[in-house]
Amino acid sequence: MAQMSFRAGQAGQLPDDGDPIVGGLRLPRGYRVGPADGPHVMWVTNRTVYEIQDLWSQLASKFGETGLWPLVLTPLHGQPKRPWDSGEFWPSTVVGLDELDARDLLSELWSRLANGAIELDETEALLGPYGTHYPGLAPATPGPDDLSALGAVAGDRAGRLGLVAATRPADALAVIGWRGSVEHMQDIRHLVGILRSWEDRFGAFLVRLGFDTLSLAVLRPPLARSEAFAITGEHLAVCPDLANGVSPFSSHARDIRDSQEWSFWWD
């Protein structure tokens, strides 16, 4: 089976406010949102969509045609309007995405993780078998793609539906000016550059997005221990908040073996 590659020849156009038809699908009622002093960057449903899995999957399958990537949006706990209705976005930062190099970005993040591990005297727990030396990009995992991961991560869990005009899923974060990882990465483009690389190497695609959380559907998860270790290094460099509990490197590597979902959060 060929590996899945979600790409659109050009970014689409956000639907008008109301209950539009996108890719031949009638959507629930929704409207466009964006920064308080800027253009619209996303279309969102008025209300929570229950049993969102089928709708999300159909929209994702039509991405190449529509140039609109679907997201399952979750609100900040106790504050349902944040951030989607409150204008808490930065201006879109899509310029220069093609020039970003995931190897360079991860090398810099690994150095920061290593310095923190040394300060905490937890080098082995946080850096696993690699120590302070950057191990390089994890090898791509082999196919075939497990397409069931897409629906599994979208799930039957409720969420609002969002549509973002982009040419590949990872770019949606830059298009909307998402701020969730700002405490660790000031420039959202750096996270996008790494997510693009994960799309290519692991078939990992953005599905769920919250105030400071995101989840990816992983079509080619690591199966071998060595594969999981290599990817864990990248995960902890991108999101040090994953490093909780005893021996976080080893425990995270166990968690992601044959897992269809990778989830991240930044405090």
N, C-alpha and C positions, 0 to 999 in steps of 0.2 A: 504493500500500500504506500502511495506517495505521502510524503510528509506535508502536513497542513501549513499553509502560509497565508495568513490574513493580510492582504494588501489591497489597497484601492488605488487606481490610477491617479485620482485626484480627490481632494477633500470635498465632501458634499456640502449642501446648503441646509442650514437648520430649518426644520419645519416652522410654519407659522403657528402662533398661539391657537389653541383649539384642539380638535380631535383629528389630526392629519392622517393621511395615508402615506406610508413610507415602505418602499419595496413591495407594494401591493398589500400591505397589512394596515388595517385600521387600528390606530393607537388610542389608548385612553386619553382623556383630556389633559392638556399640558400647556406649557408656556416657556419662553426663552428667558434665560438668566445670564448675568455677567457681573463684572466689577461695577461698583457704584458709579464710577465716572468713566466707564469704558463700554465697548461693544458687547453684544450678546456672545457668549462662548459655549452655551449648552442649552439644550431643550430638556425639560424635566416634566414628569407627570404631576398633576395637581395633588394626587393622593398616592398612598401606598398601593402597590400592585400585588395582589395575592396570587400564589401559584405562578410566579413570574418566569419559571424555567422555560416553558414552551415559547413564550413571546421573545424572551432574550435569545434563545437558540435560533429562532427563525430570523431575527434581525441580524445576528452575527453571521449567519450563512449568506446574507445578502449584502454584506459589507463591501465586497468588491464592486458591487453594482451601485450602492447608495453613497459610499464614502462617509457613512455615519456609523461610528462604533458605539454599541450599546453598553451601558454600565448599570449594574444593580447598586443603587445608592442607599447608604444607611446614614441616619442622622446621628448627630452627637447626642449621647444619652441624656435624656431629660430636656433637650433643646431641639425639637424636631425641625426647626427652620434653619439650623446651622449645619453646614455652611451654605447650602444650596440656595436658600431664599434670602440670604443676608448680605450678598455682595462681597463675601470674604474670599475673593480671588485676587491674584496678582495679574497684571497684564500678560497676555499670551507671550511665550518666549520660545517660538519655534525656529527662529533664525539660528543657523549653525548646528543643527542636530546631526546632519550628515557628516560633520567633521569630528564628532566626538569618538573617542577610542575607549572602549570598555576596559581594555587592559590597563591603560594609563589611569583611568578613573579608579579602578579597583586597587591598583598598586598604591595610590595615594591614600585611599580609605584603609587599606591594610596597615599602612604605616601608622595611621592614627589609632587603629585598634591595638596594634602591637605596643605602642607607647602607653596606652591606657592599661593594658594587661601588665606591663612592667610596673607601673605605678601601683597597681592593685596587688602585685605579687601573685598573679593568677595566670602566668604565661601558658602553662600546659592546659589549664581548664578552658581558656578562651581561644587559644591558637592551635590546639590539637597537636598533630604531629609536625606542623610546619614551622613552629617557632616564629621568630621575628622576621624570617626571610619570606618575602612574598612568593607564594607558590605558583603564580601565573594563572591564566584562565583555565577553568575546569574543562575537560574535553566534552564535546557534544555527546549527548546520549543517543544511542541508536534507535531507529524506529522499530516497528510501525507506530504511528500515532494512535493513542487511545482517545477517540473522539468523545467517549462517554464522560470524560473529565469536564468538558465544557458545560454540559447540563448539570453535572453533579455539583459544581461550584456555584453555578447560578442558583440551583436548588429550588425547592418549594418554599424556602424562607421568604418572607415578604420583604419588599423594598420598593422604593420609587425607581422608575425607569429614567435613565438619562441617555441622551444622544449627543455625541461630540463629532464634529466634522474633522476628520483626520485621514491620513493615508495608511497608518498602521496603528494598532491598538495602544502601544506604549506612548505614542505621541499625544494621546488625549490628556495626559497630565500637564504637558506643556501648553497645550491649546487653552485649557481652562485656567491655567495659572494656579494649580493646586498647591497648597501650602503645608500639607501634612507632615512632610519630612524636614521642614525648615530648621529644626533644632539640630539636625545632623548634617544636612546638605542645604546650604543657602540657595544654590542654583538648581532649580528643579530639573533643568536640562541634564544634569549629571545623572540623576536617577533614571531619566528617560533613556539616556545612552546605554545604561546597564540593562534596563528592561528590554530594550531592542535586542541586545546580545542574547538575553535569556530566551526571547522569542525564537531566535535563530538556532541556538544550541540545544534548547530543551523543549521547544514547543510550549513555552509558558506565556499565557496571554492574560491581560488584565480583565477581570470580570466584575469584582465587587470593590467599591470605593466608599470610604467613610471620611470623617473629619481628619483623622490622622492614622487611618488604617487602609490597607488594601489587600486583596486576595487575587491570586493568579490560578488559573486552571492549567495544569501541567500535563501535556499530552505524552511526553516522553520522560517520566520521572526516573531518577537513578534507581537501579536495581541492585547493583553491587555495592559493597561497603566502601570500596575505594572511590567510586563515583559519588556516593553520598558525602564522603569526607571532603572531596574537592569542592563540591557545591556549597557545603556548609561554610567553608571559609569565605566564600563570596557573600552568603547570606549575613553572616555576623559582621562583615565589613560594612555592608550596606545598612544594616539595622542592628546596632549593638544592644538595643533593648530586648532582643531575643535571648540575650545571655543572662538568663535567670536560672536559679536552681543550682544543683550540684553538677559539676562537669558539663557545662552547657554545650561545649563543642560536641562531645560524644552523644549527648542526649538528643541534640538537634539532628545530628546525622542519622540516628535511629528513626526519628520522627518522619524524615522526608523520604526514606527509602520506600519506593513503590507508592508514594502518596500523590493523589491527584490534585492536591491543593497546597499552595504555599501562601501563608498569611504573614503580614508584617504590621507592626505598629510602632509609632514613635511618640514617646511621652514628652 
